[in-house]
Amino acid sequence: MNVFIYRQSATLRIVGIYLLVGCLWIYTSDTILDWLVHDQQILVKIAIYKGSFYVIFTSLLLYFLINRYSRSLADSEQALKDQVKSLLESKTNLKQAEAALLNIRRLHEATERIGKVGGWEFDTETLEQTWTDEVYRIHEVELSYKPTIDDWINFYTPESRSAIEHAVQHAIEHGEPFDVELEIITAKRNTKTVHAIGRADREKHKVSGFIQDITDRKIAEESLKLTRFSIDHSSDGLFWMTPDARIIDVNEAACCSLGYSREELLQLSIPDIDPFYDADVWRQFFAELQQKGTLTFETEHLTKDSKRFPVEIVSNLIQFGSKKLICAFVRNITDRKMAEQALQYERDLSMDIINAQPAGIYRIRVFAPETWKNDAWRGSKNSPHVVELASETFFKILGTTKEAFENNPGVIIDLIYPDDREGFAKKNEEAAVLLEEFNWEGRLLIDGAIRWVRFQSLPRPLENGDVLWTGALLDITDRKKAEDRIHESENRLRYALEGSNDGLWDVQLKTGNTYLSPRGCAILGYRENELEDIIKVWSDMVHPDDLQITKEQLQAHMDGNAEIFAVEQRLRTKSGDWKWIHTRGKIVEKDLNGVPIRITGTHTDIHDKKLLESQLFQAQKMESIGSLAGGVAHDFNNKLSVILGCTYLAQSEEDSNKRQHFLEEIQKAAEQSADLTRQLLAFARKQTISPKLLDLNDTISGMIKMLQRLIGENIHLAWLPAPSLWQIMADPSQIDQILANLCVNAKDAIRNVGRITIETRNKIIDNDYCVNNPEAIPGEYVHLSVSDNGSGMDKETISQVFEPFFTTKGLGEGTGLGLATVYGIVKQNNGFINIYSEPGQGTTFTIHLPRYVGKSVQNKKEGMAIHAPVGSETILLVEDELAILNMVSMILSKQGYTVLSANTPAEAISMAKESSSEINLLITDVIMPETNGKELSNKLQSLYPQLKCLYMSGYTADAITQHGVLDEGVNFIQKPFSLPALATKVREVLDKKS
């Protein structure tokens, strides 16, 4: 009984001490914290730590008490039973035993409730369970609830259920106790964490133990873990220090930034990691921290390997009772410092660039639009704006300083010339309302002198209603003076030109606006200003054949490759005719980027000069014809002798084979005579260019005899054709003219006996060649050279040799157009020409014509055709030469056509009216006594609208062109022609779609 009373009193003492210590802990700690700490965030953190410590301490204490007394509980109960038995045996002590047992139970229940610990037991055979009241409360079930073993297991979460089953089963099988922390779901669906301890009594077939609700402790522990985790994984370093600068705690970030371990850092003090904070500086720092409580500053930290890096520190003084600690948050600001340095560099660079500009750069903040009124701008110091940025040039142009400007932002308005202020204010108001680009040119009055300036800026609206205007201020005084001088000069030039024969023109390149002086208008047959309503684009007036060269010459001047723009071109007059004009011009104005915006020049009427050149050019041709006349006449006599002789022999020969041979000889001689005629006409006519696919060797071979006659028998003509020569696209007559002019030029350079060599070959021009020959373009060319061993030329002569009318011959001996013609033909065919000459060493002209890269065509001679096309249509043939009329009629009849022959146009019209069948084709001579073929065709078209026409003539191209026959698309055949040529041409015209 005494033992029981002792244990009861000991338990009551423990509970009393526990309650007293708990109350004193809570009261004392809260009082001290309220006195020391005034920062709510820090107070909350400390309260969490304090609560966590209390929960951990009390849990360990209760665990110790319960573990201690649970082992003696069985002994106590046995002793109690013995005592009760003794009491029962002694009826006098029964009431005292009952009272003691009740007190023990009450003490046990109080202990369970305070520690949230409940006991349990179940019989492994009957599976009956016994719970104390606290176990019921932990599971949130009524005390009347009778749990089964399955109910008890099912209170555990699925994750914990297998663990408790395994622990109990292991204890039953091996007699070993278990100690686990698991989660349960109460009857009210609340999740709790419990600490379950139990052991099995295999002899009594009992498993007993206790369960403790540790949910609050777990929450505190998790909160503590999260807090520590957040601190350790913060990007900023955390230091706890004593007032004497010793480090007592750090987080992981602090260790990583300095390269120390936590244990190493806790052995250091602040001067070990901060070179600027020695003992004296630290004392000053701590004194200031005590005054302010919190300090934010920048310094440098030193890593373990002695590297420095900038940091920003926020230090807080925290007092725990009489103990003071310093909590410092440290942030590495290396990147920020580098960014600040880079930003400062960019700012300095930007300002250097801005200050280096010839224009004054500025940014003005204009306040809310409702304050923007003209009256405000007329005032000086009440203007609704402030200058946020301005370059040194800006202040220099305004003649003021930055300090003076800041004291008076309205200085700009003060400087505006009084007569210009109204316009400035109006421009500003318009730009502000419309938020459009602001442009204003006007005068400023600076130190008594007038300076012309230009403001140009763009707006950027802000959300608060303000507008930022960023722009440039330009001093345009010099430009204005230059414009005045140019205007005055233009007036003088205009007055001078009006007294001359030239027309003045002025073109604004951006807008296309064109000025043409009265004389310029008169040259083209217009009245003054009449052209403005007629021509919108100047190029519309240029002849199509001259447009390309005009554009090239203009572009060369625009690009700076030609000092002036100069070209001879044909312009359309008011009457529709073309007039030759010599146009010269020069760029007189460029924009700020150096792009030309204005070009001015003159027009000179050179139409009469061009006509004279044409006449002189024709005269130069006639010189060549005079040289050729004797040789051609000699050749014609030879050919006529062959024709007459073979004709006589054919008439007297009875053998048909021999007669056929004579006829072929006649045909051959006639064709050679036709070639002589064509070559002779090539010099005398103004021929329409008709490029053909040529083998240059064949073309030159056909000219050799005529060229030999042209240069005379005292000069040897060597012809060196290259094998497998590439084809070119050119007009054969132009090749003839090139050769004739070059050979005549070579002949004139040779005294007495000499040699001229004509040579061809294939040649590839590369980029290296083009470097020294600017006119050349890389590619494949056919090379034609004409060399002589004559007198040669010096460099000055070579530089002028292709100029029109330039000649080294005496007066009346040459026109000076021969080589100019050669140059023009070569350029027209996209080629280039070079000269190699030395005085006394002869001359070589080298021509490069581009290789034709299209589909090659094998030209066939007309005389080689065996089968000529046939037909059955009706043809009206008109020819004033009776012999030709009869010959052509027989040829066409032989080919199957129905031929109506007429010797005059009148007879042709009569036959057409009387014809009972449809006439399909008209073949007519071009020039006839009564009327020309063109007029005849027009008259017959009224009778036969679908009538097709083929013109024929032996006249030169000049004469035919005058009658409109050689226009593009007109069908024409040149006399003389062979049967196959005529038959083929007729078939071609008939088959052509209308």
Residue pairs with C-beta under 8 A, 6 or more apart in sequence:
1 83
1 86
1 93
1 96
1 97
1 100
3 79
4 76
4 79
4 80
4 83
4 100
4 104
5 100
7 72
7 76
8 100
8 103
8 104
8 107
11 69
11 107
11 111
12 107
14 65
15 107
15 110
15 111
15 114
18 58
18 61
18 114
22 54
22 58
25 54
26 54
29 50
32 320
32 321
33 43
33 46
33 47
33 50
36 318
36 319
36 320
36 321
37 43
37 46
37 318
37 319
39 316
42 316
42 318
45 227
48 220
48 223
48 224
48 227
49 224
51 220
52 220
52 221
52 223
52 224
55 216
55 217
55 220
56 217
56 220
56 221
58 115
59 115
59 212
59 214
59 217
62 111
62 114
62 115
62 117
62 212
63 212
65 111
65 115
66 111
66 115
66 117
66 210
67 197
69 76
70 119
70 210
76 104
80 97
80 100
80 101
80 104
83 97
83 100
84 97
84 101
86 93
86 97
87 93
87 94
87 96
87 97
88 94
88 97
108 132
109 132
109 133
109 134
111 117
112 118
112 119
112 132
112 133
112 134
113 133
113 134
113 137
115 212
116 134
116 138
116 212
116 213
116 214
117 134
117 210
117 211
117 212
118 131
118 132
118 133
118 134
118 135
118 136
118 137
118 138
118 210
118 211
118 212
119 131
119 132
119 134
119 135
119 208
119 209
119 210
120 129
120 130
120 131
120 132
120 135
120 198
120 208
120 209
120 210
120 211
121 129
121 130
121 206
121 207
121 208
121 209
122 128
122 129
122 130
122 149
122 152
122 206
122 207
122 208
123 205
123 206
124 172
124 200
124 205
124 206
124 207
125 205
127 148
127 149
129 147
129 148
129 149
129 152
131 147
133 143
135 211
136 142
136 143
136 145
138 184
138 186
138 192
138 194
138 211
138 213
139 147
139 155
139 184
139 186
139 187
140 186
140 187
140 188
140 190
141 147
141 186
141 187
153 161
153 164
153 165
154 161
155 184
155 185
155 186
156 163
156 164
156 182
156 183
156 184
156 185
157 182
157 183
157 184
157 185
157 191
159 183
160 182
160 183
160 184
163 180
163 182
164 180
164 182
164 196
167 178
167 180
167 196
167 198
168 178
168 198
168 200
168 207
170 176
170 178
171 177
171 178
171 198
171 199
171 200
171 207
172 200
172 202
172 207
175 199
175 200
175 202
176 199
177 197
177 198
177 199
177 209
178 196
178 197
178 198
178 199
178 209
179 195
179 196
179 197
180 195
180 196
181 193
181 194
181 195
181 196
181 214
182 193
182 194
182 196
183 191
183 192
183 193
183 194
184 191
184 192
184 194
185 191
185 192
186 192
192 213
192 215
193 213
193 214
193 215
193 217
193 218
194 211
194 212
194 213
194 214
194 215
195 211
195 212
195 214
196 209
196 210
196 211
196 212
197 209
197 210
197 211
198 207
198 208
198 209
198 210
199 207
199 208
199 209
200 206
200 207
201 207
201 208
231 238
231 251
232 251
232 252
232 253
233 252
233 253
234 251
234 253
235 253
235 331
236 253
236 329
236 330
236 331
237 250
237 251
237 253
237 254
237 257
237 258
237 329
237 330
237 331
237 332
238 249
238 250
238 251
238 253
238 254
238 327
238 328
238 329
238 330
239 247
239 249
239 250
239 254
239 326
239 327
239 328
239 330
240 247
240 248
240 249
240 250
240 325
240 326
240 327
241 247
241 248
241 270
241 325
241 326
241 328
242 248
242 324
242 325
242 326
243 286
243 324
243 326
244 269
245 269
245 270
245 271
245 277
245 279
245 282
246 269
247 265
247 266
247 268
247 269
247 270
248 266
248 325
249 266
250 262
250 265
250 266
252 262
254 265
254 330
255 261
255 262
255 265
257 301
257 303
257 309
257 330
257 332
258 265
258 273
258 301
258 302
258 303
258 304
259 303
259 304
259 305
260 268
260 304
264 304
270 277
270 282
271 277
271 278
271 279
271 282
272 302
273 301
273 302
274 299
274 300
274 301
274 302
275 300
275 302
275 308
276 299
276 300
277 285
277 299
285 295
286 326
288 295
289 295
289 315
289 317
289 326
290 317
293 316
293 317
294 314
294 315
294 316
294 317
295 313
295 314
295 315
296 312
296 313
296 314
296 315
297 312
297 313
297 315
298 310
298 311
298 312
298 313
298 333
299 310
299 311
299 313
300 308
300 309
300 310
300 311
301 308
301 309
301 311
301 330
302 308
303 309
309 332
309 334
310 332
310 333
310 334
310 337
311 330
311 331
311 332
311 333
312 330
312 331
312 333
313 328
313 329
313 330
313 331
314 328
314 329
315 326
315 327
315 328
316 326
316 327
316 328
317 324
317 325
317 326
318 324
318 325
318 326
318 327
319 325
351 391
354 361
354 391
355 391
355 392
355 393
357 391
357 393
357 472
358 393
358 474
359 393
359 472
359 473
359 474
360 390
360 391
360 393
360 394
360 395
360 396
360 397
360 398
360 472
360 473
360 474
361 389
361 390
361 391
361 393
361 394
361 470
361 471
361 472
361 473
362 387
362 389
362 390
362 391
362 394
362 457
362 470
362 471
362 472
362 473
363 387
363 388
363 389
363 390
363 468
363 469
363 470
363 471
364 385
364 386
364 387
364 388
364 457
364 468
364 469
365 385
365 386
365 387
365 388
365 466
365 467
365 468
365 469
366 372
366 384
366 385
366 432
366 466
366 467
366 468
366 469
367 384
367 385
367 386
367 465
367 466
368 384
368 464
368 465
368 466
369 432
369 433
369 465
369 467
371 384
372 384
372 428
372 429
372 432
372 433
373 429
374 422
374 425
374 426
374 429
376 382
376 383
376 384
377 383
377 413
377 421
377 424
377 425
377 428
377 429
378 413
378 421
378 425
379 410
379 413
380 408
380 410
380 411
380 413
380 414
381 408
381 409
381 410
382 410
383 409
383 410
383 412
383 413
385 409
386 409
387 405
387 406
387 409
388 468
390 402
390 405
393 473
394 473
395 401
395 402
395 405
397 451
397 453
397 473
397 474
397 475
398 405
398 411
398 412
398 415
398 444
398 446
398 473
399 415
399 446
399 447
400 411
404 411
405 411
408 414
413 421
413 424
415 444
415 445
415 446
416 424
416 442
416 443
416 444
416 445
417 442
417 443
417 444
417 445
417 450
418 445
419 443
420 442
420 443
423 440
423 442
424 440
424 442
427 438
427 439
427 440
428 438
428 440
430 436
431 437
431 438
431 459
432 459
432 467
435 459
435 461
435 467
436 459
437 456
437 457
437 458
437 459
438 455
438 456
438 457
438 458
438 459
438 469
438 471
439 454
439 455
439 456
440 454
440 455
441 452
441 453
441 454
441 455
441 476
442 452
442 453
443 450
443 451
443 452
443 453
444 450
444 451
444 452
444 453
451 475
451 477
452 475
452 476
452 477
452 479
452 480
453 473
453 474
453 475
453 476
453 477
454 473
454 474
454 476
455 471
455 472
455 473
456 471
456 472
456 474
457 469
457 470
457 471
457 472
458 469
458 470
458 471
459 467
459 468
459 469
460 467
460 468
460 469
460 470
461 467
462 468
486 588
490 600
493 504
494 504
494 517
497 503
497 504
497 517
497 519
497 602
498 517
498 518
498 519
500 519
501 519
501 604
501 605
502 519
502 520
502 602
502 603
502 604
503 516
503 517
503 519
503 520
503 521
503 522
503 523
503 602
503 603
503 604
504 515
504 516
504 517
504 519
504 520
504 600
504 601
504 602
504 603
505 514
505 515
505 516
505 517
505 520
505 585
505 600
505 601
505 602
505 603
506 514
506 515
506 598
506 599
506 600
507 513
507 514
507 515
507 538
507 598
507 599
507 600
508 514
508 597
508 598
509 596
509 597
509 598
509 599
510 597
512 536
512 537
512 538
514 531
514 532
514 535
514 538
516 531
518 528
520 603
521 527
521 528
521 529
521 530
521 531
523 579
523 581
523 603
523 605
524 531
524 541
524 571
524 572
524 573
524 574
524 579
525 573
525 574
525 575
526 534
526 574
530 574
535 541
539 547
539 550
539 551
541 571
541 572
542 550
542 569
542 570
542 571
543 569
543 570
543 571
543 572
543 578
545 570
546 567
546 568
546 569
546 570
549 567
549 569
550 567
550 569
550 583
553 562
553 565
553 566
553 567
554 565
554 567
556 562
556 565
557 563
557 564
557 565
557 585
557 586
557 587
557 599
558 587
558 596
563 586
564 584
564 585
564 586
565 583
565 584
565 585
565 586
565 599
565 601
566 582
566 583
566 584
566 585
567 582
567 583
568 580
568 581
568 582
568 583
568 606
568 610
569 580
569 581
569 583
570 578
570 579
570 580
570 581
571 578
571 579
571 581
571 603
572 578
573 579
579 605
579 607
580 605
580 606
580 607
580 609
580 610
581 603
581 604
581 605
581 606
581 607
582 603
582 604
582 606
583 601
583 602
583 603
583 604
584 601
584 602
584 604
585 599
585 600
585 601
585 602
586 599
586 600
586 601
587 596
587 598
587 599
588 598
588 599
588 600
589 596
589 597
589 598
590 596
590 597
591 597
613 804
613 805
613 817
616 805
616 815
616 817
617 815
617 817
617 821
618 686
619 815
620 814
620 815
620 817
620 818
620 821
621 683
621 684
622 684
623 744
623 814
623 815
624 683
624 710
624 740
624 744
625 680
625 683
625 684
627 709
627 710
627 744
628 680
628 683
628 706
628 709
628 710
630 709
631 706
631 709
631 710
632 676
632 680
632 706
632 709
635 672
635 673
635 676
635 705
636 673
636 676
639 669
639 670
639 672
639 673
639 676
640 673
642 665
642 666
642 669
643 666
643 669
643 670
646 662
646 663
646 665
646 666
646 669
647 662
647 666
649 662
650 659
650 662
650 663
650 666
653 659
653 662
667 863
667 978
668 863
670 976
671 862
671 863
671 978
674 976
675 702
676 706
677 976
678 974
679 702
679 703
679 706
679 736
681 956
681 957
682 732
682 733
682 736
682 737
683 736
683 737
683 740
684 956
685 956
685 957
685 958
686 957
686 958
686 961
687 731
687 733
687 957
688 957
688 961
688 966
689 731
689 734
689 828
690 731
691 729
691 730
691 731
691 829
692 729
692 730
692 731
692 732
693 727
693 728
693 729
693 852
693 854
693 856
693 857
693 859
694 727
694 728
694 729
694 730
694 732
694 735
695 725
695 727
695 859
696 725
696 728
696 735
696 760
696 782
696 784
696 849
697 721
697 722
697 725
697 760
699 732
699 735
699 736
700 719
700 721
700 735
700 739
700 758
700 760
700 784
701 719
701 721
703 735
703 736
703 739
703 740
704 717
704 719
707 717
707 739
707 740
707 743
707 758
708 717
710 740
710 743
710 744
710 747
711 717
711 743
711 744
711 746
711 747
711 756
712 747
714 752
714 753
714 754
715 747
715 750
715 753
715 754
715 755
715 756
716 754
716 755
716 756
717 743
717 756
717 758
718 755
718 756
718 757
718 758
719 758
720 757
720 758
720 759
720 760
721 759
721 760
722 759
722 760
722 761
722 762
724 762
725 760
725 761
725 762
725 782
726 762
726 780
726 782
726 851
726 852
727 782
727 851
727 852
727 856
728 782
728 829
728 849
728 850
728 851
728 852
729 829
729 852
729 854
730 829
730 849
734 825
734 828
734 829
737 821
737 822
737 825
738 784
738 822
738 825
738 826
738 847
739 758
739 786
741 818
741 819
741 821
741 822
742 786
742 819
742 822
742 845
743 756
743 786
744 818
745 818
745 819
746 756
746 786
746 787
746 788
746 790
746 843
747 756
747 788
748 790
748 809
748 814
749 788
749 790
749 791
749 792
749 842
749 843
750 756
750 788
750 789
750 790
750 791
751 790
751 791
754 788
754 789
754 790
755 788
755 789
756 786
756 787
756 788
757 785
757 786
757 787
757 788
758 784
758 785
758 786
759 783
759 784
759 785
759 787
760 782
760 783
760 784
760 785
761 782
761 783
762 780
762 781
762 782
762 783
762 851
763 780
763 781
763 782
763 783
763 848
764 779
764 780
764 781
765 776
765 777
765 778
765 779
765 780
765 781
765 848
766 778
767 778
769 776
769 778
770 776
770 777
770 778
773 832
773 834
775 832
776 832
776 848
777 832
779 850
779 851
780 850
780 851
780 853
781 831
781 848
781 849
781 850
781 851
782 848
782 849
782 850
782 851
783 846
783 847
783 848
784 846
784 847
784 848
784 849
785 844
785 845
785 846
785 847
786 844
786 845
787 842
787 843
787 844
787 845
788 842
788 843
788 844
789 842
790 842
790 843
791 839
791 840
791 842
792 837
792 838
792 839
792 840
792 841
792 842
792 843
793 801
793 808
793 835
793 837
793 839
793 843
794 839
797 808
798 835
798 837
800 806
801 819
801 835
802 819
802 820
802 822
802 823
802 833
803 816
803 820
804 816
804 817
804 820
805 815
805 816
805 817
805 820
806 816
806 820
807 813
807 814
807 815
807 816
822 833
822 845
822 847
823 833
826 832
826 833
826 847
826 849
829 849
829 850
830 849
830 850
831 847
831 848
831 849
831 850
832 847
832 848
833 845
833 846
833 847
833 848
834 845
834 846
834 848
835 843
835 844
835 845
835 846
836 843
836 844
836 846
837 843
837 844
862 977
862 978
862 980
862 981
863 978
863 980
865 978
865 980
865 984
868 895
868 979
868 980
868 983
868 984
869 895
869 983
869 984
869 986
869 987
870 895
870 896
870 983
870 987
871 895
871 896
871 897
871 986
871 987
871 990
872 896
872 897
872 898
873 897
873 898
873 920
873 921
873 990
874 897
874 898
874 899
874 900
874 915
874 917
874 918
874 919
874 920
874 921
875 892
875 897
875 898
875 899
875 900
875 919
875 920
875 921
875 922
875 923
875 986
876 900
876 902
876 908
876 911
876 912
876 915
876 919
876 921
876 922
876 923
876 940
877 885
877 888
877 889
877 892
877 899
877 900
877 901
877 902
877 923
877 924
878 902
878 903
878 904
878 905
878 907
878 908
878 922
878 923
878 924
878 925
878 928
878 933
878 936
879 885
879 888
879 901
879 903
879 924
879 925
879 952
880 903
880 904
880 925
880 928
880 929
881 925
882 903
884 975
885 901
885 903
886 901
888 923
888 982
889 899
889 901
891 979
891 982
891 983
892 899
892 923
892 982
892 983
892 986
893 899
894 979
895 983
895 986
897 986
898 917
900 911
900 912
900 915
900 919
902 908
902 910
902 911
904 928
904 929
904 930
905 924
905 928
905 930
905 931
905 935
905 936
906 930
908 922
908 924
908 936
908 940
909 936
909 939
909 940
912 919
912 940
912 943
912 944
913 943
918 944
919 940
919 944
919 947
920 947
920 948
920 990
921 947
921 948
921 949
921 950
921 986
921 989
921 990
922 936
922 937
922 940
922 947
922 948
922 949
922 950
923 949
923 950
923 952
923 986
924 933
924 936
924 937
924 949
924 950
924 951
924 952
925 933
925 951
925 952
925 953
926 932
926 933
926 934
926 951
926 952
926 953
926 955
926 960
926 963
926 965
927 933
927 953
927 955
927 959
927 960
927 963
928 936
932 963
933 949
933 951
933 953
933 963
933 965
934 951
934 963
934 964
934 965
937 947
937 949
940 947
941 947
946 994
948 971
948 989
948 990
948 992
948 994
949 971
949 989
950 971
950 972
950 973
950 985
950 986
950 989
951 960
951 965
951 970
951 971
951 972
951 973
952 972
952 973
952 974
952 975
952 977
953 959
953 960
953 965
953 972
953 974
953 975
954 974
954 975
954 976
957 966
960 966
960 972
964 970
965 972
966 972
971 985
971 988
971 989
971 992
973 981
973 982
973 985
977 985
